[in-house]
Amino acid sequence: MARLGRPPLPHARRNGVFVRLSGTEWGAVERALKTEHPVSTRRPTLAEWIRDLLVAHAGEVLGVEVTRAALRHAKCGVPDWKRWRIARSVRRAATRRRQKR
């Protein structure tokens, strides 16, 4: 008999990043958010702001423009071989982490 209902979906936090901050670090992050967005009614949530900051930093390091759909080469960006080397090291690190468990 076929299963009824909604098909199972992966957990929403499956691809999440969890960072533990000290009280001092948390205060510094909140203060930076308030400094960058002085109008409290239009201020993004802390999670949204940190996500945008992380994506902007990663795009700057890799020399790409990050869109919702893909990564685009930025003008005067990083050469392909550097991006490929970073991607290869990330893939290798992931397999090494999986083997330890």
URPE-V66631 format. One record per backbone hydrogen bond with DSSP energy under -0.5 kcal/mol. NH is the residue of the N-H (numbers start at 1). CO is the residue of the C=O. Records with the same first field share a line. If there is no record, write none. Layout:
# URPE-V66631
NH = CO ; CO
This chain:
# URPE-V66631
14 = 11
16 = 13
19 = 17
21 = 19
26 = 22
27 = 23
28 = 24
29 = 25
30 = 26
31 = 27
32 = 28
33 = 29
34 = 30
35 = 31
36 = 32
37 = 33
40 = 38
42 = 39
43 = 40
49 = 45
50 = 46
51 = 47
52 = 48
53 = 49
54 = 50
55 = 51
56 = 52
57 = 53
58 = 54
59 = 55
60 = 56
61 = 57
62 = 58
63 = 59
64 = 59
65 = 72
66 = 64
67 = 65 ; 70
72 = 65
74 = 63
77 = 74
82 = 79
83 = 79
84 = 80
85 = 81
86 = 82
87 = 83
88 = 84
89 = 85
90 = 86
91 = 87
92 = 88
93 = 89
94 = 90
95 = 91
96 = 92
97 = 93
98 = 94
99 = 95
100 = 96
101 = 97 ; 98
